[in-house]
Amino acid sequence: MQTVNLGIVAHVDAGKTSLTERLLHATGAIDRLGSVDAGTTQTDTGEIERRRGITIRSAVAAFGLGDRQVNLLDTPGHSDFVAEVERALGVLDAAILVLSAVEGVQPHSRRIMRILRSLRLPTLIFVNKIDRAGARPEELVGDVRRLLTPAVAPLGTVHAPGTPEAAFRRDDPRYDHRSVHRLAETLAEHDDELLTDLVDDLPPDPDRIDEVLRAQVAAGQVHPLLFGSALSGAGVPELLDAIAALLPASPPAESEPRARVFAIERDPAGERVAYLRSYGGQLRARQRVVAYRREPDGRTTTTRARITRLDVIGTATHHAQTGRDDPPAALTAGHIARVAGLTGVRLGDQLGSPAGLDGRSHFPAPTLEAVVRPRDPARTLALHAALLDIADTDPFIRTRVAPDGGTSVLLYGEVQREVLAATLTETYGIEAEFGPGRLMHVERPTGTGTAVEIIGHGFLGTVGFRVEPDSGVQYRLEVELGSLPLSFHKAIEEATRAALDQGRHGWPVTDIRVTLTHSGYWSPITTAGHFRDLAPYVLMRALAEAGTRVFEPCRRFEAEVPADRLGAVAAYLGRLGARIDGTDEIAAGWRIGGVLPARLEPEAQRRLPDLSSGEGLWSSTPGGDSPVSGDPPCRPRTDGNPFDRVEYLRFLAQPRNRS
């Protein structure tokens, strides 16, 4: 039996969850259609998801399709929850990008499509809501080619769009010669034989077209486009046919055991459950496993755990296709399972093998930091513990203790903040208040700096560092490994990495290499705790000598404006501080592209309607960072000043004149 791990991705409100529900119903996986508005869908199981009508966590449901089991991953559409999409992309065999026939190509759709294309992931495009007033299928095909990908292949036509009778008819290449010729022109971009036939004016062979289409879809070179309505069911049979005929199945099993953790949640009983996709080997209940993790600095670390429970997704499909009542006893290649017992295992870890771990992120980390406080001060520790528990299922929500005792978290936006507040209330019973969001900056070293503290000069250990620019965060040894006990080396490295979360101006330090140049200790007096106190102090001295520069987050924007407002809008953006990369003429006027600091985007969005006579459209995506000019903003440190703390320790260690 073949398996296909298929993700449904889209901009919010394009109809992903409704389409998931329709596919499950059409294939017999469920006997009653659920409703997003009524909160009765199969994949939005959380109370907050049902109440708000949005997907927050990726969910998996399975259905049978011929000789295949399709594991369908419904992912969030709101940009505040891109971390969930990030993890799902890593385990997919193929994807369906859902667009709305009314709203068309939206900013988040463009961002997702860029990533799908970079991954060469086989992708179908499904235009939903053709039965809604305002549906514009023909115009939308042009928008897809212009804004998403020129390698799009419409597979049929829409009849009576914008009406309850809207329907989609798949072209038959054996009779519709005009459509097969258009398809051949698209496929010829990557097929020299087809291109030669077109140049020689030879009629395309439908069987040959089908063969090339399947091959190019599997290679991520072309993207079939279909239309329909998840609510009425129009176009869904054609979509299912395309899933069965055009999308490739999971690749053959790898020779070595390997499974990736792509989601972690708490079940109704509060037990921690991980979702795994297997690429090879077998995993069973009560099996001991090794999980490999790629750290941000490129190191690979391991965690050992024991599986206590394992449930393979699609048991009902397994029963229907095998005629057996017993569920699969093991997780095998291509399948997905819910697994309990993996204490210490985090999202993105791989069980059995480190192969394929690269630690890269397709989406940027959140750039808003907000301080959270409980309304009842007595629940401060409980709040911090709850946020740590939530961060266990979403590594982008980083937490730290704020200087005033509150807890700061990193967020993508307002919707995520509202959902987090509701989760704290409903799951943990903690009423919390969020302070205003603050844009996160980073620091980078501008030169090389060194610092050394020698044992006996008020310290019970020796530490010396050299810091210099590099990529990411690198830690190196220039001393012999045997110069210190391993526990002392570990204490120095851990304290150093923790200290880099707060540079000279309080912001995380990145693109740096820290080299341990000196080390020493007194046995048996020196402890690991002495090095944990000393390492941050020496590091900050080295950073002070090297110097750091603060960088602020930026947004890459596109502004669509009428032709007669191009000059006014471009001039304003330039005065505001944007870097304009170029302008393109479009049907509705001009599109201006560029980059500006994230702190200036709200002002640009506020002024655009006035400058464009109410016709301007603004969209943006993360755009890296840029150096701050003038005095950089400072972020309050959470642990006090390491200079002050260690200088106090030095003072205590000095001999006193007792006369």
N, C-alpha and C positions, 0 to 999 in steps of 0.2 A: 504494500500500500504506500503510495506516494503521499508526502505532506508538503504543504505550502504555508509558510508563515507570512501572512498578508496584513500589512498595516493600512489603516484608513486615516489619512491626514488631511487637514484643511484649516482654513481660517474659521474663527468662531462663527457659529450660526449658519454655516454652509449646509448643514444637515448630515454630518457624519454619523451621529448616533442613530438617527432615524433610518439611515441607509443600512447600518449594521443590523438594526432590528428587522428591516425588510428582507435582507439576505438570509438571516437566520430563519425567518418564517417561510420564505420561498423554498428553502431547501429542507423544510420539515424539522429543523432543529428545535423550534418552539412552535406551539400550536395556537398561540394568540399573540397578536401584535401589541407591543407596549407603546407607550407615548412618553415623549420627553416632557411635555407640559404636565401630564398627570403623574410623572415620576415613577413609571412602571416599566422602564426599559430593563433589558437584561444586563447591560454593561455599566450603567450608572447606578451602582448599588449603594453608595454612601448617602447618608441622609442629607448632607449639604449639597451633593450633586443633584439629588432628586428635587430639592427645594429650589435651587437656583437654576436648574435646567441646563447646566453646563458640565462637561467632563473635566474632572480634576486629576484623576489617576488613570493611567492606562489600564485597560481591562482586556481579558482574553476570553473569547467564546469560539467554539468549534462547530463546523458543519461538514457534512459529506457532499462531495461533488463528483459523481462518477466513481472512478477508482482512486480519488484523492480525499485526504482530510485537509481541510483548510482551517488553520488556526488564525482567527481574525482578531487583530489588536486594534481596539478603538482608542485613539489617543486624544488628548486635549487639543482644542483649537485656539484657546486664548493664549496670546503671547506671554502672559505671566507664568504659564506652566510649560514653557519650552523644555525644561529639564526632563519632563516625562517623554516628550517626543524624542529628545536626544537619545535616551536609553532604548526606546523602541526601535529606532533606526538601526541600532547595532545588531539586532537579531533578526531582521526581516529578510525574506527572500524576494519580496516584491511589495509594491505599494499601490494604493488607489488615492489619487489627489482629488478631492471633492471641491468643486466650485459651485457657486450659486449662479443660476441663469439670470438673476436680477442684479445682484451686487457685483458680479463678475470677478475679475482678478483683483484680489485685495493684498495689502502689504505682506501679511504673514504668509499668504499663499506663495508669493514670490520668493520669500526667504526660504521656505521649505523646498520649493522646486529647485532652487540653486543647489541645495544640499543633496537632493535626490540625484540631480545630474552629476554632481561631483563624485558621488558614490557609484555612479553607473548602475543604480538600482532599477530593475524593471518596473515601470510605472504606467498604469492606466490613468487617464484623466476622465472623471465622470462629472458632467455638468448637471447638477440637481435643480429641482424646482422649475422645470419647464412649463408646469401648469399654473404658475403664478403670474398675475398681471405684471407687465413690465419685462417679461422674459425676452431676451434678445440673442437667440442662438447664433445667427449668422455673424453679427457684429462681434460676439464673444470669441468666435474662432479666430478672428483677426487680432483681438486683444491677447489671446493665448500665444499666438505666433510672435507677437511684438514684445510681450512682457514676460512670458515664461520660457518658451522655447520655440525656435522655428521648426524643430523636428517633431511636428505634431501631425497625426494622421487621422482625420475624421472618418469614422466608419459607417456613417449613415446620415439621415436627415430627420429633422423635426417637423411634424405636422401639427397645425393649429396651436402654435406656441402661445403661452399666456392665457390659455383657456382650460377648463376642466377636461376637455377632450384631447389635450396635448398628448402626442404619442411619438415614439422614436422607431424608425424603420432602418434596420441594418441593410446596407448595400449588399447585393449579391454580385460578386465579381464575375460570375459566369454570364450574367445578363446585362449588368450595368457597366458597359464598357467605358463610359466617361469617368465614372468614379474610380474604376480600377486603373485608368490611365493617370489620374491625379495621385493615386496612392503610389504608383510606380515612380512618378517624378520625385516624391518624397523619399522613397527607399533608394533611389539611384544615387543620392548623396553619399551613400556608403557602400555602393555595389557597382563596380565597373561594368559588369556584364549587363545589368539592367540599363545603365547609362548608354552603353553601346547600342542596345536595342532601340532605345528612345531616339538616339541620334539618327539611326538608320530607318526610323519610322516603322519599326516592326511592332505588331500588336503584342502587348504583354500577355504572358501565359498565366492564367489565374492560379494554377497549382504552384508555379514558380513564385508568384507574388505571395501566396500564403506561406511558403517555406522561408522566403527572405524576411517577411514580416515577423514571423516567430523568432528567427535568429537575431534580428535587430532589436526586438523588444527585450529579449533575454540579455543582450549586451548593453541595454540602456541607451541605445542610439536613437530610437524613435519611440514616440509615446502615442498609442491609440487614444482617440477621443470619442466618448460616447455620451449620450444625453438621456435624461429620464427624470423620474420623480419618485423619491422614496416614499412619499405619502400615498400616491395613487398606485405605485408599482410599475408605472410606465418605464420601459427601458431596462428594468431589472433582469428579465430573462436574457436579454442581449448582453448585459454586463456579466452575468454568470457564465454565458457561453465564452466570453472573452477571457475570463479568469481560467476556465478549463482549457481553452485552446491556445492561448497566447502566453500565459505566464509560466515560467519554468518552475519545476518542483525543487525542493531542497536538494542540495548537492549530495553525492554519495558520502557515506560515513567516513570520517577520518580514521586513520589507523590508531591514533592515540586518543584516550578519553579526554573530552573537553566539553564544558558546559559553562554558559555565561549567565550571571545574575543581572537581570534587567529591571526588576521591580521588587520592592519590599513593602509589606503592609502588615497591619495588625488585624487578625481575624476577630469575629465578634467576642471570642473569649479572651482577647488580649494577647494571643500568642503571635510571635513574630514569624511571618511566612515570607519566603523568597520565591520569586518566579525565575525559573531557569530554562534556557533553550540549549539543547544538546547538539553537538556537532560530531560526536563519536564516542564509542565506548558505551558503558551502561552504568547507571546509578540506581541503587536500591535502598530501601529503608534499612536503618541500622548500620549503614556503611560509613566508615571513616574516610574523610576526604581532606585534601589540601587545597586551599584557595589561594590564588596568586593575584596580587594587586600591583598595578603600575602607579607609583607615586608621582606627584607633579614634577619632581626633579629628575624623573627617569628611572629611579630605583625600582626594583621588583621586590616586594615583600610577601610573606606567606602567613596564612592563618590556618590552623587545624580545627576541624569541627566534625560532628557526627550527625548524620541524617536520622531524625526520629520518625518522620512521616513523609511520604512521597505520594502525591496524587497526580497522575498524568492527565493533562487536559484532553477532553474529547473522548471520555470513557463511553458515552452513549454512541458516538460515532464508531468507536471500536466494536461495540457490541453489534451494531447494525451490519457492519461490514464483515465481521468474522463469525457471527452467529454464536459467540461465546458470552457467557454471563460474567466471567471473571475479569476484573479490570487488569490492564497491563501491570506487571509486577515491577517493571524497570523502566527508567527513562532512557530512550535510545535516540540515535541521531535523527535530527529534524523535528523532534517533538518538544513540547513544553510541559513543565510540571510545576505544581505548587509544592514547596519543600519546607518542612519545619525542622528546627534543631540547629540551624547554621549560625550559632552565636558568634559574633565577631566578624562575620562575613558582610561586606558592604556592596553597594551597587557598583556594577562594573567589574567586580571580581570574577575570576574564572576558576572553575574547579577542574583539577586534573592536569592542567597544562597552562603555561603562560603564553602560548602561541597566539599571535594576533592582538595582544595587548599593546596599545600604543599611547594610551593616556590622553589622546587628543580630544578636544571638544569642538563640535560643529557650531554650537551656540555659545555666545559669550556669557561670562558669569554675570550675575545681577550687579547693578551699580548703585542701588539705593540701600542705605543703612538707616534703620530705625531702631530706637530704643523702646523696649516693651517693659511696662511695669504693671504689677497686679494692683487692682483697686484696693485689695486688702494687703497692707504691707507685710503681714505675717505669712503671706504665701509667696514671698520672694523666692525662696529656695525651691518651692514646688514648681513655680513658673519656669525657673531655669532648667530644672530636671525635665519638665514637659517639652520645652523647646529642644533640648538635646535629644529627646526621644523622637520628636518630629524630624529633626535633622538627620536622624538615622535612616529615614526613608527618603530623604531629599538632601543630598550632600551640598547643593547650592545654597541651602539655608544655613549659613555659617553663624555660629553664636559666639558671643564673648561677653564677659561681665563688664558693664559700663562703669565709669568712675564713680557714679552716684549710687551704685548697687543694682541698677536695672540690668536688663539683658539686651544686647543689641543683636539684630538679625539682619541678614542681607535679603533683599526682596527685588522682584522684577517690577512690581507695580501695585496699584491700588486694589485691584481685584484679588490678587494673592494675599494682600494684607487683610482684607475682609474675610477671606476664607480661613486664614490662619487664626484670626480672632474668634471666628465661629468654632473652629476645631478646639481651641483652648477651652472655650465655654462648654461645649457639648460633650467632648471626649474626656477632658481632664477636670472639669468643674471649676475653672479659674477664669474669673472676669478680668480681662487685661485691657490696658490702654496703650496705644501706640503714639509715640512722639512723631514730629514731622520727619519726613525722609531727608537724608543727607547724601549727596552724591559721593560715591567712593572714588578716591584718587589712589595713585600708586607713586612710589618713590623708586628712582633708579640711581645707582652710583655714577658719579661723573668722572671719577679717577680711581687711583689706587691708594689705599691707606693701610697702615700697619699699627698694631698695638700689642704690648706684652706686659704681663704682670708676673713677677718672679716669686716663687715660694719664699717665705720668710720675711717678706716686706708687708706684713699685715694679713697675709693669705696663707692658707694651708694647701695650696696647689699652684702650679704654673700653667698659664694659658697664654698663647700668642696667636694672633690672627692676622692674615692678609686678606683684604677684600678688594675686588676689582670687577669691572663689568663683564658680563657673560650672558648666556641665554637661559631664561628660567631661573631656578634657584639650585646652585650646585654647591656641594660640600665635599672638600678634598682633604686628604691627610698628607702632610709633608714630613711628619714624624713617623717613626716606626710604630707599627701596630702594637708591638709588645712594650712600648714605653709606658703604657698605662694598662690597668686591668680593663677588660672589655666593658664592664659595667660603667667605668668612668668615661670611656670613649662614648658610650651610648648617652650618658648624661650630658656631656658637652654638646653632642650633635643635636639632641632633642631640645636642649635649652637654646641653642643657636637658632634652630628653625623656628621655635616659638617666638623668639625675640624679633625675628624678621617680620613678624606680623605688625610691628609697630616701629617704624623707622624714626629718623631724627625729627620728623614733623608729625609722627604718629600714624602715618599711612603704611600699608604693607610694602615691603621692599621686594622688588623683583629684578630679573635680569642681572644677577649677581653671582659671583663665585667667592666662597669663603674657604680659605685654606688654613688648617691648623698647623702653625709653624713651630710652636714650642709647647712642651707639656712636661709635667713633673708632679710628684706627690710624696708625702711622708707616710710611710706605713708604720703602724696601723692607724694613725691619727686621722688622715684625710678620708673623707667620705664622698660619695657621689653628690650629696647635697651641696658640698662646698663648690664643686664645679658648676652645679646648676645656678648658684648665685654669681659666680665669677664670670662665666662665659658671656652673659648678656652685657656685663659692664665692659669687658674687653672689646666685644663686638661693636658697641656703640662708640667707643673711642676710635676704633679703626674706621667706622663709617664717618665719624666727624672729620677725620683727616682726609678721607677720600672725597667727601662731599656728596650730597644727593640732590636730585632735582625732582620736583613734584610734577606729575602728569595728570591731567583731568580727562574724564571720558568724553567721547565725541559721538555724534550721530551722523550717519550718511543719509542725506535727504534727497527727495525728489519733489519738486513743486510744479504742478501743471497749471498754467495760467493762460488767459486769452492772449491772442497775438498782440493786441494794442497795450497790454500791461506788462510785457516782458521787461522793458527798460526800467520801469518803476520798481518792480519786484526785485530784479537783479541788483539794482543800485541799493535798495534797502538791505538786502541780505549781505552785501559787501560791507556796508557801514556797520551792520550788526556784529560782524566778525566772522562771517562764513567764508570758506574757500570754495569758490564756484569752479567745478571741474569742466563743465560744458553745458551746452544747450542743444536740444533736439526739437525739430519741428514735428508736431503731431497733428492729428485731425482737428482737435479742439483748440489748437494754438501752439504753445511751446512748453517743453519740459525742461526745467532747470535742475541740474544735479550738482551735488557738492557735499561738503562736510562742515559742520559747525559744532562748537562745544555744546554738550548736552544741557548745560545750565541755561543756554540761550534759546533752546527749542521752544519752550512754552511761549516766549515773547514772539517768536517768529510765527507760530501757529495762531496767536491772538491777532496779529496784524495782517495776516495774509488775506482774510476776507475783505477788509477795507481796501487793500492795495490792488485786489484783483476784481473789484466790483462784485464780490460775492461768488465768483465762479472758480476760485482757486482750490486745488486739491493738494493736500500735503501727506506724504508718507515718508517713513524713515526706518532705518535699521541701525544696529550698533556699528560704529565707525572707528573703532580703535581709540587712541588717546593722543593728546598733544601736550607739550610742555606748558606749564603755567607761567605767565609773565608777571613780573613784579613779586611782591611778597606772597609766598604760597600760603594757602589755608592750612591750619593745623587741626589735627584730630586728637581729642583728649586721650591720653594713654590710660590703660586699664590697670596697670600694675605699679603705678608710681614711676618715678624716674630712676633707671638703674644706676645712674651716677650717684644719686643721693643715697640709695639703699646700700650700695657697696662701700661708698665712702664712710657711711656710718659703721659698717662692719670693720673697716680699716681702723676707724677711730677707737672702737672697742678693743682692738687687738694691740694698740700701741702701749708701750710701757708708761706707767704713771709715776710721777714724783709724789710720793706719799709723805714727804717731810712737812 
